[in-house]
Amino acid sequence: MNSQARGTIDYGLISAAVVWPSATLLAVALGSTTAFKLMLWASMAGYAVLLAHWSKKPKAVLIFLLALLLGSALWPGIRGAFFFMLLGALSWIRSGICFSQTPFRALVAETITIFGGAGLVSALSPHTAVTWSLAIWLFVLVQSLYFFLVPLPLRLKENVPFEDPFERARRHVQRILDDSC
């Protein structure tokens, strides 16, 4: 199992464990729907930062999308639309911002993981905080399949930072000149 899939599963387990008590505590002050949407947003924001870290992208590229999601989480009365926006944002962050090297495979992987995960949550039909925690973890388990369906670029697998081709050529020429002197 690759480290991104394992990290996704671990993050999902931690996220599922934290959602239940946190949403219960926040529900006193904010109401249960808003508290739960905020906990889903926080979970998504953490995963987005994790994805950006794995792909070596700056975290600043996530600010607009996460701010938009936070606004929709705080907006009263939009529960269903928030969930669809969350799924769309996850797809956009993972395949559009972080891992955009293989667009066709990413589209297939996103379709399988998003619809598979959402279908599993829908089939579970969660209504309590405990069943929502279980649903979140099952959703994240399906999301970890993404890293098996879409191969990571070689430079990310080896943890080798991107190197400018001109800088590499300059060093090569410098080596040639140093060897000839």
Secondary structure, 3 states (H helix, E strand, C coil): CCHHHHHHHHHHHHHHHHHHHHHHHHHHHHCHHHHHHHHHHHHHHHHHHHHHHHCCCCHHHHHHHHHHHHHHHHCCCCCHHHHHHHHHHHHHHHHHHHCCCCHHHHHHHHHHHHHHHHHHHHHHCCCCHHHHHHHHHHHHHHHCCHHHHCCCCHHHHCCCCCCCHHHHHHHHHHHHHHHHC
